[in-house]
């Protein structure tokens, strides 16, 4: 019995060495990246006043990338619009969904524009976002030109759609927007643009700046019809099927940091373009 055990053990050791050598050889031939521990690819998503119907689409896209390209690990970082550009330029984000207003100037050269989000309401990538100026339904204000001397509420001075797009529209009418902002616009200091609606309905503000689409998103989320209390100062603008007070600008755009390898960017774009359209 001892002899048989020693003999079998020696045979096993020879086979074991052969197996290990074969395994090492196979691993050398096989694409090692499949087994490599890739650093997570971080995607910055902007914090936008909720309800925001597009946020569901962003989460679905992230899950799709993790399923479609399992060799990478994708993680989301929700970050305020104020901080997203800084984080991107500091290399803390590999990809980011930027509000279109941040991309008009392109202050840095680390942006590689990939693709722009579209939806059923905003099918044109060049005309996906706009602002809405709201007033109380009983207000005598009928047009944007009447806003020069009334209190106006806005959630945040860096809000591309809620504030900056509205300001640009007023500039086109010849309004002194510097004076308007200094004397009549006040900021609530948060992201919740529903608070702007409350400021208007409760009479503290004569008008409010919000993103176009928020009213429709509120209605979809809880069937509340906020238009019973407010109305939008709108004009003959093309673009998304939202109530809006400004011209339309490109929708949220996916941007890659130039430090992200071109091969990786190509794989991500191919995966996203293969994603089935959402309803």
HELIX and SHEET records of a PDB file:
HELIX    1   1 UNK A    2  UNK A   29  1                                  28    
HELIX    2   2 UNK A   32  UNK A   34  5                                   3    
HELIX    3   3 UNK A   54  UNK A   68  1                                  15    
HELIX    4   4 UNK A   81  UNK A   89  1                                   9    
HELIX    5   5 UNK A  101  UNK A  105  1                                   5    
HELIX    6   6 UNK A  144  UNK A  146  5                                   3    
HELIX    7   7 UNK A  160  UNK A  164  3                                   5    
HELIX    8   8 UNK A  165  UNK A  172  1                                   8    
HELIX    9   9 UNK A  177  UNK A  183  1                                   7    
HELIX   10  10 UNK A  194  UNK A  201  1                                   8    
HELIX   11  11 UNK A  214  UNK A  222  1                                   9    
HELIX   12  12 UNK A  226  UNK A  228  5                                   3    
HELIX   13  13 UNK A  262  UNK A  273  1                                  12    
SHEET    1   A 5 UNK A  74  UNK A  80  0                                        
SHEET    2   A 5 UNK A  41  UNK A  47  1                                        
SHEET    3   A 5 UNK A  95  UNK A  98  1                                        
SHEET    4   A 5 UNK A 253  UNK A 257 -1                                        
SHEET    5   A 5 UNK A 111  UNK A 116 -1                                        
SHEET    1   B 5 UNK A 185  UNK A 187  0                                        
SHEET    2   B 5 UNK A 152  UNK A 154  1                                        
SHEET    3   B 5 UNK A 207  UNK A 211  1                                        
SHEET    4   B 5 UNK A 131  UNK A 136 -1                                        
SHEET    5   B 5 UNK A 230  UNK A 232 -1                                        
END                                                                             
